[in-house]
Amino acid sequence: MAQKAVKITIMFKKLDTITNEEFHSHWSNVHPKIFLGVKIVQEKIIKYAQHHVNNEVSEGLKAAGLPVADYDGCAEIYARSVEELMSVFQDEEYLRVVVPDEMRFLKRDEAKMILGWEDVLFDDGEVKSV
């Protein structure tokens, strides 16, 4: 059986000093150019996706009594192994270029991560595996 890709999901909150619009705009338009411009990211990361929270919908879900997480977004980053993923986060260029940009729009010290793999069981109307 082929080894599954490693997936890290990082949930975070925007800085209090910026609006929701500024947060989502910077994260969508500025940050990807910086993150994806780092050589080791291009070499080791196999997929990068952003999950943008809709605050209005989240508030409605909370009002309905659902346990909505208090985050503004999450990044999903895939690599071939934990070692390759960690090499990105420990890379000198990443630390010098990407981290300072993150500090411009999100609360790094309040971020939460989960790491594992993804099992796709249902996709586009088709059962994949059960």
C-alpha positions as CSV (number, residue, x, y, z in Angstrom):
1,M,0.0,0.0,0.0
2,A,1.3,3.4,-0.9
3,Q,2.2,5.8,1.9
4,K,-0.4,8.5,2.5
5,A,0.5,12.1,2.4
6,V,0.9,13.9,5.7
7,K,-1.6,16.7,6.3
8,I,-1.3,19.5,8.8
9,T,-4.3,21.7,9.5
10,I,-3.4,24.9,11.2
11,M,-6.3,26.9,12.7
12,F,-5.8,30.6,13.5
13,K,-7.3,33.9,14.4
14,K,-6.8,37.2,12.7
15,L,-5.0,40.1,14.5
16,D,-7.4,42.3,16.4
17,T,-5.9,45.4,14.7
18,I,-7.2,44.4,11.2
19,T,-10.7,43.9,9.8
20,N,-12.1,40.6,8.5
21,E,-11.8,42.0,5.0
22,E,-8.2,43.0,5.4
23,F,-7.4,39.5,6.9
24,H,-9.0,37.5,4.1
25,S,-7.6,39.8,1.4
26,H,-4.0,39.6,2.8
27,W,-4.2,35.8,3.3
28,S,-5.7,35.2,-0.2
29,N,-3.7,37.6,-2.2
30,V,-0.4,38.5,-0.5
31,H,0.5,35.5,1.7
32,P,0.4,32.8,-0.9
33,K,2.9,34.6,-3.1
34,I,5.3,34.8,-0.1
35,F,4.7,31.3,1.1
36,L,4.8,29.7,-2.3
37,G,7.8,31.8,-3.3
38,V,10.1,30.0,-0.8
39,K,12.2,27.3,-2.5
40,I,11.7,24.6,0.1
41,V,8.0,25.0,0.0
42,Q,8.1,24.4,-3.8
43,E,10.2,21.3,-3.2
44,K,8.5,19.7,-0.2
45,I,4.8,20.8,-0.1
46,I,2.5,18.8,-2.4
47,K,-0.7,20.7,-1.7
48,Y,-1.7,23.9,0.1
49,A,-5.3,25.0,0.7
50,Q,-7.0,27.8,2.6
51,H,-10.3,27.5,4.5
52,H,-11.8,31.0,5.0
53,V,-14.4,31.2,7.8
54,N,-17.7,33.0,7.0
55,N,-18.2,34.9,10.2
56,E,-21.9,35.7,9.5
57,V,-22.7,32.1,8.9
58,S,-20.6,31.0,12.0
59,E,-22.6,33.4,14.2
60,G,-25.8,32.0,12.9
61,L,-24.6,28.5,13.7
62,K,-23.6,29.5,17.2
63,A,-27.0,31.1,17.8
64,A,-28.5,27.8,16.8
65,G,-26.5,26.1,19.5
66,L,-23.9,24.5,17.4
67,P,-20.3,24.2,18.8
68,V,-18.5,26.5,16.3
69,A,-14.7,26.8,16.7
70,D,-13.5,30.3,17.4
71,Y,-11.1,30.7,14.5
72,D,-11.0,32.9,11.4
73,G,-9.4,30.3,9.1
74,C,-7.3,27.3,8.7
75,A,-4.5,26.3,6.3
76,E,-4.2,22.7,5.1
77,I,-0.7,21.8,4.0
78,Y,0.3,18.4,2.6
79,A,3.7,16.8,2.4
80,R,5.1,13.3,1.6
81,S,6.3,12.8,5.2
82,V,6.5,14.5,8.6
83,E,10.2,15.0,8.1
84,E,9.6,16.9,4.8
85,L,6.9,19.0,6.5
86,M,9.1,19.8,9.4
87,S,12.0,20.7,7.2
88,V,9.8,23.5,5.7
89,F,8.9,24.9,9.1
90,Q,12.6,24.9,10.2
91,D,14.0,26.3,7.0
92,E,16.0,29.5,7.4
93,E,14.3,31.2,4.4
94,Y,10.8,30.2,5.6
95,L,11.6,31.6,9.1
96,R,13.1,34.8,7.6
97,V,10.4,35.5,5.0
98,V,7.1,33.7,5.8
99,V,6.9,34.1,9.6
100,P,7.2,37.9,9.5
101,D,4.4,38.0,7.0
102,E,2.2,35.8,9.2
103,M,2.8,38.2,12.0
104,R,1.2,41.0,9.9
105,F,-2.2,39.4,9.8
106,L,-2.6,36.4,12.2
107,K,-2.0,35.5,15.9
108,R,0.7,32.9,15.5
109,D,0.8,32.3,19.3
110,E,-2.8,31.3,19.4
111,A,-2.7,28.9,16.4
112,K,-3.7,25.3,16.9
113,M,-2.5,22.4,14.8
114,I,-3.5,18.8,14.0
115,L,-1.4,16.5,12.0
116,G,-2.3,13.2,10.4
117,W,-3.5,11.9,7.1
118,E,-6.7,12.2,5.1
119,D,-9.0,9.3,4.2
120,V,-11.4,10.3,1.4
121,L,-14.5,8.0,1.8
122,F,-17.0,9.9,-0.4
123,D,-16.2,12.3,-3.2
124,D,-18.4,13.9,-5.8
125,G,-21.3,11.6,-5.2
126,E,-19.2,8.4,-5.2
127,V,-18.3,6.2,-2.3
128,K,-14.5,5.7,-2.4
129,S,-13.9,3.3,0.4
130,V,-15.7,1.9,3.4
